[in-house]
């Protein structure tokens, strides 16, 4: 998600512009809603909790990788 560009930005306005441009094209809101309501349907709290638990290792690994990249940019 334009992480390198964000790390190189020196002004808040630049960061905001990068985020707005990037997030604007990440997904099609209509398609997202169609999938959420027509294809997935309802999910119980228990099902959501199981899915979160299942995806937690991948999310934590990605966060760890981002943190290492951020720290290496600060150190270098």
C-alpha positions as CSV (number, residue, x, y, z in Angstrom):
1,X,0.0,0.0,0.0
2,X,2.6,2.6,-1.1
3,X,4.5,2.1,2.2
4,X,7.8,3.3,0.7
5,X,6.1,6.5,-0.6
6,X,4.6,7.1,2.8
7,X,7.9,6.6,4.6
8,X,9.6,9.1,2.2
9,X,6.9,11.8,2.6
10,X,7.9,14.8,4.6
11,X,4.6,16.7,4.9
12,X,1.2,15.6,6.3
13,X,-0.5,16.8,3.1
14,X,1.6,14.4,1.0
15,X,0.7,11.5,3.3
16,X,-3.0,12.4,3.1
17,X,-2.8,12.6,-0.7
18,X,-1.0,9.2,-1.0
19,X,-3.6,7.6,1.3
20,X,-6.5,9.0,-0.5
21,X,-5.3,8.1,-4.0
22,X,-4.3,4.6,-2.8
23,X,-7.5,3.7,-0.9
24,X,-9.8,5.1,-3.6
25,X,-8.8,2.3,-5.9
26,X,-8.4,-0.6,-3.4
27,X,-11.9,-2.0,-3.9
28,X,-15.2,-1.5,-5.7
29,X,-17.7,-0.6,-2.9
30,X,-20.7,-2.0,-4.9
31,X,-18.9,-5.3,-5.4
32,X,-17.9,-5.4,-1.7
33,X,-21.5,-4.9,-0.6
34,X,-22.7,-7.5,-3.1
35,X,-20.3,-10.1,-1.8
36,X,-21.1,-9.2,1.9
37,X,-24.8,-9.4,1.6
38,X,-25.5,-11.9,-1.3
39,X,-22.6,-14.3,-1.2
40,X,-21.5,-14.4,2.5
41,X,-24.8,-13.7,4.1
42,X,-25.1,-13.6,7.9
43,X,-22.3,-14.7,10.2
44,X,-22.6,-15.4,13.9
45,X,-20.3,-13.8,16.4
46,X,-18.8,-17.2,17.0
47,X,-18.0,-17.7,13.3
48,X,-16.5,-14.2,13.1
49,X,-14.3,-15.0,16.2
50,X,-13.2,-18.3,14.6
51,X,-12.2,-16.5,11.4
52,X,-10.3,-13.8,13.3
53,X,-8.4,-16.4,15.2
54,X,-7.7,-18.3,12.0
55,X,-6.3,-15.2,10.3
56,X,-4.4,-13.8,13.3
57,X,-1.0,-15.4,12.5
58,X,-1.0,-14.0,9.0
59,X,-2.0,-10.5,10.2
60,X,0.7,-10.6,13.0
61,X,3.3,-11.7,10.5
62,X,2.5,-8.8,8.2
63,X,2.5,-6.3,11.0
64,X,5.9,-7.7,12.2
65,X,7.3,-7.4,8.7
66,X,6.1,-3.8,8.3
67,X,7.6,-2.9,11.7
68,X,11.0,-4.4,10.7
69,X,10.9,-2.4,7.4
70,X,10.0,0.8,9.3
71,X,12.8,0.2,11.8
72,X,15.4,-0.5,9.1
73,X,14.4,2.7,7.3
74,X,15.0,4.7,10.5
75,X,18.3,3.0,11.2
76,X,19.6,3.3,7.6
